[in-house]
Amino acid sequence: MKSLEVPIKLDKMVEKPLYIQLYEQIKGYIKSGILKEDYKLPTIRSFARELVVNNVTIVNAYKLLEDDKLIYKKVGSGTYVMPLKENINYDIDESMLYEEMSYEEVYEKEAGIIDFATATPDSELFSIEDFRKVVDKILTEDGGKAFMYHESKGYKPLRDSLSAYLRAYDVKVSGDNIYIISGAQQGIDIV
């Protein structure tokens, strides 16, 4: 796979996250017209290898670019620079883009709308009382340890509980062979 054809410099010594640095540089190349519309960006794996970063760095940068409508994905084909419209004013004062709104105001405006792009469920679907009971139980049993980082496989008592649960279905797996992941992409990266 070809590289990006423009210089990318990521500084691991600064506080700014690498994915933000990458996002800002690609965004600049797109807005300046250096990366033209429909230009195919490198694959996540090849770009991560080239920049010597984790795949998640590329995924997060691409996600921000996609959120900004600067790139798009073609399933099975790759990631491309979005065709830009000539009449879009990119010199907008960014403070105008983010109005201060309360959580309630946001959801009152969008009542009845299901936003699949953000995968935000309706707040009525959450069983707050059940959640409160579980959180109280965990805090009573584990105290401050509940907020600590756990080993990379995930919270051991949860893994052991899953192992016991699976035994009822004749799936014999120890808690040490179970990984708790936060999403499909993390699972793919681990595999």
C-alpha positions in Angstrom: 0.0 0.0 0.0 1.3 3.5 -0.9 2.0 6.0 1.8 0.2 9.4 2.2 2.6 11.2 -0.3 2.8 14.2 2.1 5.0 14.5 5.2 3.5 13.6 8.5 5.4 14.4 11.6 4.2 13.0 14.9 6.0 14.2 18.1 5.7 11.6 20.9 7.4 14.0 23.3 4.5 16.5 23.4 1.3 16.3 25.5 -1.0 16.5 22.5 -2.2 13.0 21.6 -0.8 11.4 18.5 -4.2 10.9 16.9 -5.0 14.6 17.3 -1.6 15.5 15.7 -2.3 13.2 12.8 -5.9 14.5 12.4 -4.8 18.1 12.3 -2.1 17.5 9.7 -4.4 15.5 7.4 -7.1 18.1 7.9 -4.7 20.8 6.9 -3.6 19.0 3.8 -7.3 18.4 2.8 -8.4 22.0 3.4 -5.4 23.4 1.6 -6.2 21.3 -1.4 -2.9 19.3 -1.3 -5.0 16.1 -0.8 -7.6 16.3 -3.5 -11.1 14.9 -3.4 -11.4 11.1 -3.8 -7.7 10.7 -2.9 -7.3 7.2 -1.3 -5.8 7.4 2.2 -3.5 4.5 3.4 -5.1 1.6 5.1 -5.1 1.7 8.9 -2.6 -1.1 9.3 -0.1 0.1 6.7 -0.3 3.7 7.9 0.2 2.6 11.5 3.2 0.6 10.5 4.6 3.5 8.5 4.2 6.0 11.4 5.2 3.4 14.0 2.0 3.9 16.0 -0.8 1.8 17.2 -3.7 1.0 14.8 -6.1 2.8 17.2 -4.2 6.1 16.6 -5.1 5.9 12.9 -8.6 4.8 13.6 -9.2 7.7 16.0 -7.7 10.3 13.6 -9.8 8.9 10.7 -12.9 9.0 12.9 -12.4 12.7 13.6 -11.8 13.4 9.9 -15.0 11.5 9.1 -16.9 13.4 11.8 -15.8 16.6 10.1 -17.0 15.3 6.8 -13.5 15.5 5.4 -13.2 11.8 4.5 -15.5 8.9 3.7 -15.3 5.1 3.7 -16.1 2.7 0.9 -16.8 -0.7 2.3 -14.2 -3.1 1.0 -12.3 -0.4 -0.9 -10.8 2.0 1.6 -10.9 5.6 3.0 -11.1 8.6 0.7 -10.9 12.4 0.8 -14.5 13.8 0.6 -15.2 16.0 -2.4 -15.2 19.5 -1.1 -17.8 22.1 -2.2 -16.5 25.4 -3.4 -19.0 27.4 -1.4 -18.2 26.1 2.0 -16.6 28.7 4.2 -13.9 27.0 6.3 -12.9 30.3 8.0 -16.0 30.2 10.3 -15.3 31.2 13.9 -15.4 27.8 15.6 -17.0 29.3 18.7 -20.2 29.8 16.6 -20.3 26.0 16.0 -20.7 24.9 19.6 -23.6 26.5 21.4 -23.7 26.0 25.1 -26.7 23.7 25.6 -27.8 21.6 28.4 -28.3 17.8 28.0 -32.0 18.3 28.3 -32.1 21.0 25.6 -30.2 18.7 23.2 -32.6 15.9 23.6 -35.7 18.0 23.7 -34.8 19.4 20.3 -34.3 15.8 19.0 -37.2 14.1 20.7 -38.3 11.0 18.7 -35.2 11.0 16.6 -32.8 8.0 16.8 -29.3 9.1 15.8 -27.6 6.0 14.5 -24.4 7.9 13.7 -23.6 8.4 17.4 -25.3 5.3 18.6 -26.9 7.3 21.4 -29.8 5.4 22.9 -32.9 7.0 24.3 -32.3 7.9 28.0 -35.6 6.3 28.9 -34.1 2.9 28.1 -31.7 3.0 31.0 -32.9 1.3 34.2 -31.4 3.9 36.6 -32.6 2.1 39.8 -31.0 -1.2 38.7 -27.8 0.6 37.7 -27.7 2.5 41.1 -28.0 -0.9 43.0 -25.1 -2.4 41.0 -22.9 0.6 41.5 -23.7 0.7 45.2 -22.9 -3.0 45.5 -19.5 -2.6 43.7 -18.5 0.4 45.7 -19.5 -1.4 49.0 -17.5 -4.5 48.0 -14.5 -2.9 46.2 -14.4 0.7 47.5 -11.8 2.8 45.7 -10.4 -0.2 44.0 -13.3 -0.1 41.6 -11.8 3.0 40.0 -8.3 1.6 39.5 -7.0 0.3 36.2 -7.2 -3.4 36.0 -5.1 -5.9 34.1 -5.5 -5.6 30.3 -7.8 -8.7 30.1 -10.4 -6.9 32.1 -11.9 -7.0 35.6 -11.0 -10.4 37.0 -14.2 -11.0 39.0 -16.2 -10.3 35.9 -14.1 -12.7 33.8 -14.6 -15.4 36.5 -18.3 -14.8 36.6 -18.5 -15.1 32.8 -16.5 -18.4 33.0 -19.0 -19.8 35.6 -22.0 -18.6 33.5 -20.6 -20.3 30.3 -20.1 -23.6 32.2 -23.9 -23.8 32.4 -23.9 -24.0 28.5 -21.1 -26.6 28.4 -18.5 -24.0 27.4 -15.4 -24.8 29.4 -13.2 -21.7 29.6 -11.3 -20.3 32.5 -11.5 -16.6 33.5 -7.8 -16.3 32.5 -8.8 -17.0 28.8 -11.5 -14.4 28.7 -10.9 -10.8 27.5 -13.3 -8.0 28.4 -13.2 -5.5 25.5 -14.8 -2.1 25.0 -15.8 -2.6 21.4 -15.4 -4.6 18.2 -12.4 -2.5 17.0 -10.5 -3.3 20.2 -11.3 -7.0 19.8 -10.1 -6.9 16.2 -6.9 -5.2 17.3 -6.2 -7.8 20.0 -6.8 -10.6 17.5 
